[in-house]
């Protein structure tokens, strides 16, 4: 067993720190890809056109792509976490607003039907 040389403790600590950083990065990457997929799925619901006639779905997808590309090189775990949380929050708020608008439209249609009958 003399031919097996143990690494000094400092190197093991560096290796452990690197492994932890890699694990965190992989986890963040998986989470970011999941968020991106959720954004793409959510944009399916935004079919109406904007003022230029471009479907909101396309506008939202292009914005998401740009933001993800801009953040691609970010390595600070706190910044990455903040971006992911902000992204999740933005998707949820957009879906909540869409649901509220849909509910109001349905209620207005029902009220019109009741009033017109």
MOLINGI-V402683 format. One record per backbone hydrogen bond with DSSP energy under -0.5 kcal/mol. NH is the residue of the N-H (numbers start at 1). CO is the residue of the C=O. E is the energy in kcal/mol with one decimal. If there is no record, write none. Layout:
nh:NH co:CO e:E
nh:NH co:CO e:E
This chain:
nh:4 co:1 e:-1.2
nh:5 co:3 e:-0.7
nh:6 co:4 e:-0.6
nh:11 co:8 e:-0.6
nh:12 co:8 e:-1.8
nh:13 co:9 e:-2.5
nh:14 co:10 e:-2.3
nh:15 co:11 e:-2.9
nh:16 co:12 e:-2.9
nh:17 co:13 e:-2.7
nh:18 co:14 e:-2.6
nh:19 co:15 e:-2.7
nh:20 co:16 e:-2.4
nh:21 co:17 e:-2.5
nh:22 co:18 e:-2.6
nh:23 co:19 e:-2.6
nh:24 co:20 e:-2.7
nh:25 co:21 e:-2.4
nh:26 co:22 e:-2.7
nh:27 co:23 e:-2.6
nh:28 co:24 e:-2.8
nh:29 co:25 e:-2.7
nh:30 co:26 e:-2.5
nh:31 co:27 e:-2.5
nh:32 co:28 e:-2.9
nh:33 co:29 e:-2.6
nh:34 co:30 e:-2.2
nh:35 co:31 e:-2.5
nh:36 co:32 e:-2.6
nh:37 co:33 e:-2.3
nh:38 co:34 e:-2.3
nh:39 co:35 e:-2.5
nh:40 co:36 e:-2.4
nh:41 co:37 e:-2.4
nh:42 co:38 e:-2.5
nh:43 co:39 e:-2.3
nh:44 co:40 e:-0.6
nh:44 co:41 e:-0.9
nh:45 co:42 e:-1.6
nh:46 co:43 e:-1.8
nh:47 co:45 e:-1.0
nh:50 co:54 e:-2.5
nh:53 co:50 e:-1.7
nh:56 co:48 e:-2.7
nh:57 co:46 e:-1.7
nh:58 co:55 e:-0.9
nh:59 co:55 e:-1.6
nh:60 co:56 e:-3.1
nh:61 co:57 e:-2.2
nh:62 co:58 e:-2.3
nh:63 co:59 e:-2.2
nh:64 co:60 e:-2.5
nh:65 co:61 e:-2.6
nh:66 co:62 e:-2.3
nh:67 co:63 e:-2.5
nh:68 co:64 e:-2.6
nh:69 co:65 e:-2.5
nh:70 co:66 e:-2.4
nh:71 co:67 e:-1.6
nh:72 co:68 e:-0.6
nh:72 co:69 e:-0.8
nh:74 co:71 e:-1.8
nh:77 co:75 e:-0.6
nh:80 co:76 e:-2.6
nh:81 co:77 e:-2.5
nh:82 co:78 e:-2.4
nh:83 co:79 e:-2.6
nh:84 co:80 e:-2.6
nh:85 co:81 e:-2.6
nh:86 co:82 e:-2.6
nh:87 co:83 e:-2.5
nh:88 co:84 e:-2.6
nh:89 co:85 e:-2.5
nh:90 co:86 e:-2.4
nh:91 co:87 e:-2.3
nh:92 co:88 e:-2.4
nh:93 co:89 e:-2.7
nh:94 co:90 e:-2.3
nh:95 co:91 e:-2.4
nh:96 co:92 e:-2.5
nh:97 co:93 e:-2.7
nh:98 co:94 e:-2.3
nh:99 co:95 e:-2.5
nh:100 co:96 e:-2.5
nh:101 co:97 e:-2.6
nh:102 co:98 e:-2.5
nh:103 co:99 e:-2.6
nh:104 co:100 e:-2.6
nh:105 co:101 e:-2.2
nh:106 co:102 e:-2.3
nh:107 co:103 e:-2.6
nh:108 co:104 e:-2.5
nh:109 co:105 e:-2.3
nh:110 co:106 e:-2.5
nh:111 co:107 e:-2.4
nh:112 co:108 e:-2.3
nh:113 co:109 e:-2.3
nh:114 co:110 e:-2.6
nh:115 co:111 e:-2.6
nh:116 co:112 e:-2.3
nh:117 co:113 e:-1.2
